[in-house]
Amino acid sequence: MRTFSLFITDTRYSVPTLALITVEDEQCAIELAKADLGRSEFHLAVELHDGKRAIFKKAKTIAAEGLLRA
């Protein structure tokens, strides 16, 4: 088992939320990070770290969230 750091950018807070996740491998951690991004309308981005190394980053697009008006 390995522990990864997940930083979640949330519109409700001024700093990213830190979550520590312990999973079997890097791929499982990435899948959890992707799932977390879709878990809340307030979650705008996730960044996954293994120690000091960023291994995954994903952000929602403004248009996808309906925040951009035509």
C-alpha positions as a Python dict, from the first residue, in 0.01 Angstrom:
ca = {
    (1, 'M'): (0, 0, 0),
    (2, 'R'): (113, 352, -80),
    (3, 'T'): (-5, 691, 43),
    (4, 'F'): (-63, 977, -200),
    (5, 'S'): (-151, 1343, -143),
    (6, 'L'): (-456, 1477, -324),
    (7, 'F'): (-499, 1854, -347),
    (8, 'I'): (-853, 1960, -436),
    (9, 'T'): (-930, 2310, -564),
    (10, 'D'): (-1275, 2396, -432),
    (11, 'T'): (-1463, 2718, -505),
    (12, 'R'): (-1577, 2743, -143),
    (13, 'Y'): (-1226, 2776, 1),
    (14, 'S'): (-928, 3004, -62),
    (15, 'V'): (-670, 2724, -35),
    (16, 'P'): (-672, 2369, -176),
    (17, 'T'): (-808, 2091, 42),
    (18, 'L'): (-556, 1817, 123),
    (19, 'A'): (-668, 1455, 130),
    (20, 'L'): (-432, 1163, 198),
    (21, 'I'): (-529, 844, 20),
    (22, 'T'): (-377, 500, 71),
    (23, 'V'): (-419, 258, -217),
    (24, 'E'): (-245, -35, -386),
    (25, 'D'): (-79, 159, -668),
    (26, 'E'): (-53, 479, -868),
    (27, 'Q'): (-333, 383, -1109),
    (28, 'C'): (-580, 336, -823),
    (29, 'A'): (-482, 677, -686),
    (30, 'I'): (-541, 840, -1025),
    (31, 'E'): (-885, 679, -1053),
    (32, 'L'): (-978, 812, -708),
    (33, 'A'): (-857, 1159, -804),
    (34, 'K'): (-1070, 1154, -1120),
    (35, 'A'): (-1372, 1039, -920),
    (36, 'D'): (-1322, 1315, -665),
    (37, 'L'): (-1324, 1581, -935),
    (38, 'G'): (-1671, 1470, -1041),
    (39, 'R'): (-1800, 1427, -688),
    (40, 'S'): (-1892, 1792, -632),
    (41, 'E'): (-1988, 2087, -846),
    (42, 'F'): (-1753, 2294, -627),
    (43, 'H'): (-1444, 2087, -710),
    (44, 'L'): (-1267, 2262, -997),
    (45, 'A'): (-936, 2075, -1009),
    (46, 'V'): (-738, 1793, -851),
    (47, 'E'): (-364, 1741, -826),
    (48, 'L'): (-219, 1409, -713),
    (49, 'H'): (129, 1380, -562),
    (50, 'D'): (355, 1090, -472),
    (51, 'G'): (584, 1259, -222),
    (52, 'K'): (707, 1576, -389),
    (53, 'R'): (634, 1450, -742),
    (54, 'A'): (309, 1554, -912),
    (55, 'I'): (178, 1250, -1097),
    (56, 'F'): (-166, 1365, -1213),
    (57, 'K'): (-346, 1696, -1267),
    (58, 'K'): (-694, 1754, -1403),
    (59, 'A'): (-922, 2056, -1410),
    (60, 'K'): (-1280, 2110, -1517),
    (61, 'T'): (-1337, 2349, -1802),
    (62, 'I'): (-1547, 2658, -1742),
    (63, 'A'): (-1774, 2580, -2037),
    (64, 'A'): (-1835, 2226, -1911),
    (65, 'E'): (-1957, 2362, -1580),
    (66, 'G'): (-2199, 2606, -1740),
    (67, 'L'): (-2014, 2901, -1594),
    (68, 'L'): (-1945, 3058, -1929),
    (69, 'R'): (-2244, 3232, -2082),
    (70, 'A'): (-2271, 3285, -2455),
}
